Amino acid sequence: MTGGCDCRAVRYRLLGEPLFVHCCHCRWCQRETGTAFALNAMIEADLVELTEGKPTWINTPSASGKGQQIARCPRCLLALWSCYSGAGRLVQFVRVGTLDAPDLLPPDIHIYTSTKQPWVVLPPQTPAVPEYYDRRKYWPEASLVRLAAVKARAS
């Protein structure tokens, strides 16, 4: 899968399948994106290959208080992916909307639905939780193994 920013100064390719795809309905994501939710594909950073340009990293606050880093195009400033304190820059939360074919990555789960916009209708076949969730309950075993390998590299 390929993707990039609006002005095409930064382009990337995913070299593998995401670990998991979140559709986050928290108020923080709503404010940050200026819309009803954020759709992020979690993937190991070494599986995101830059094919054109280089993003600028911006440190921003987060609801957890630990902050996040957002990779933005230095020209059009579009957010391409984020990194959070848990795995740092080893796991990237790629903004699915920046993919050339975003329909290839529907959400695996809807999170923080307790604060979702009331007009958003969730599909009954996709898991939805009021806040966050236990990965062991929802993630495929292969993704859990991959995440453990990334965290082992981080320590």
C-alpha positions as CSV (number, residue, x, y, z in Angstrom):
1,M,0.0,0.0,0.0
2,T,1.2,3.5,-0.8
3,G,0.2,6.9,0.5
4,G,1.3,10.4,1.2
5,C,0.4,14.0,1.8
6,D,-1.8,16.3,-0.3
7,C,1.0,18.2,-2.0
8,R,2.9,14.9,-2.7
9,A,6.1,16.2,-1.2
10,V,6.1,13.1,1.2
11,R,5.2,9.7,-0.1
12,Y,5.5,6.3,1.7
13,R,4.9,2.6,1.2
14,L,3.7,0.1,3.8
15,L,5.9,-3.0,3.4
16,G,3.6,-5.2,5.4
17,E,0.2,-5.5,7.0
18,P,-0.7,-3.3,10.0
19,L,-0.7,-4.8,13.4
20,F,-4.2,-3.5,14.0
21,V,-6.5,-0.7,12.8
22,H,-8.2,1.6,15.4
23,C,-11.0,3.9,14.8
24,C,-10.8,6.3,17.8
25,H,-13.8,8.4,18.8
26,C,-12.2,10.1,21.8
27,R,-12.7,13.9,22.1
28,W,-8.9,14.4,21.8
29,C,-8.8,12.7,18.4
30,Q,-11.9,14.6,17.3
31,R,-10.3,17.9,18.2
32,E,-6.9,17.0,16.7
33,T,-8.4,15.9,13.4
34,G,-11.2,18.4,13.2
35,T,-13.7,15.6,12.6
36,A,-15.6,12.8,14.3
37,F,-12.7,10.3,14.7
38,A,-9.2,9.2,13.8
39,L,-8.5,6.1,11.8
40,N,-5.0,4.8,12.5
41,A,-3.2,1.7,11.2
42,M,-0.6,0.6,13.8
43,I,2.5,-0.7,12.1
44,E,6.2,-1.2,12.9
45,A,8.2,1.8,11.8
46,D,10.6,-0.4,9.8
47,L,7.7,-1.4,7.6
48,V,7.0,2.2,6.6
49,E,9.3,3.1,3.8
50,L,9.7,6.7,2.7
51,T,9.7,6.9,-1.1
52,E,9.7,10.7,-1.5
53,G,10.6,13.5,0.9
54,K,10.9,13.4,4.7
55,P,8.3,14.3,7.3
56,T,8.9,16.9,10.1
57,W,8.3,15.6,13.6
58,I,6.1,17.8,15.8
59,N,5.7,17.1,19.6
60,T,2.2,17.6,20.8
61,P,0.3,17.0,24.0
62,S,-1.9,13.9,24.4
63,A,-4.8,12.9,26.6
64,S,-2.5,10.6,28.6
65,G,-0.2,13.5,29.5
66,K,2.7,11.6,27.9
67,G,2.5,13.4,24.6
68,Q,2.8,12.2,21.1
69,Q,4.9,12.9,18.1
70,I,3.2,13.6,14.8
71,A,5.0,13.2,11.4
72,R,3.8,16.0,9.1
73,C,4.7,17.0,5.6
74,P,7.0,20.0,6.0
75,R,5.2,21.8,3.1
76,C,1.5,21.2,3.4
77,L,1.6,20.1,7.1
78,L,-0.7,17.2,6.6
79,A,-0.4,14.6,9.5
80,L,0.8,11.3,8.1
81,W,1.4,9.2,11.3
82,S,1.8,9.6,15.0
83,C,4.0,7.9,17.6
84,Y,3.0,7.5,21.3
85,S,5.1,6.9,24.4
86,G,4.4,3.2,24.7
87,A,6.7,2.1,21.8
88,G,8.1,5.5,20.8
89,R,9.0,5.7,17.2
90,L,9.1,2.0,16.8
91,V,5.4,1.8,16.1
92,Q,3.7,4.3,13.9
93,F,0.0,5.1,13.8
94,V,-0.5,5.7,10.1
95,R,-3.4,7.9,9.3
96,V,-5.5,5.6,7.0
97,G,-6.9,8.6,5.1
98,T,-3.4,9.3,3.8
99,L,-3.3,6.0,1.9
100,D,-4.0,6.0,-1.8
101,A,-6.6,3.3,-1.2
102,P,-7.8,3.9,2.4
103,D,-10.8,1.5,1.8
104,L,-8.3,-1.4,2.1
105,L,-7.9,-0.8,5.8
106,P,-11.3,-0.7,7.6
107,P,-11.2,-0.5,11.4
108,D,-10.6,-3.7,13.4
109,I,-12.2,-2.0,16.4
110,H,-13.9,1.2,17.4
111,I,-12.5,2.7,20.6
112,Y,-13.7,5.4,23.0
113,T,-17.2,5.1,21.7
114,S,-18.5,6.6,24.9
115,T,-17.6,10.0,23.4
116,K,-18.4,9.3,19.7
117,Q,-20.6,11.7,17.9
118,P,-24.2,10.6,18.2
119,W,-24.8,10.7,14.4
120,V,-21.9,8.2,13.8
121,V,-23.5,4.7,13.3
122,L,-21.1,1.8,14.0
123,P,-21.3,-1.4,12.0
124,P,-22.5,-4.3,14.2
125,Q,-19.8,-6.7,12.8
126,T,-16.9,-4.6,14.1
127,P,-16.0,-4.7,17.8
128,A,-16.7,-1.4,19.7
129,V,-15.7,-0.6,23.2
130,P,-16.6,2.5,25.4
131,E,-12.9,3.3,26.3
132,Y,-9.7,1.4,25.5
133,Y,-9.4,-2.5,25.5
134,D,-7.3,-5.5,26.3
135,R,-5.2,-6.3,23.2
136,R,-5.1,-10.0,24.1
137,K,-8.8,-10.1,23.6
138,Y,-9.0,-8.4,20.2
139,W,-5.7,-8.6,18.4
140,P,-4.6,-11.6,16.3
141,E,-1.9,-13.7,17.9
142,A,0.6,-12.9,15.1
143,S,0.2,-9.1,15.8
144,L,0.8,-9.7,19.5
145,V,4.0,-11.5,18.7
146,R,5.1,-8.7,16.4
147,L,4.4,-6.0,19.0
148,A,6.3,-8.0,21.6
149,A,9.3,-8.1,19.3
150,V,9.1,-4.3,18.8
151,K,8.9,-3.7,22.5
152,A,11.9,-6.1,23.1
153,R,13.9,-4.0,20.7
154,A,13.0,-0.8,22.6
155,S,14.2,-2.1,25.9
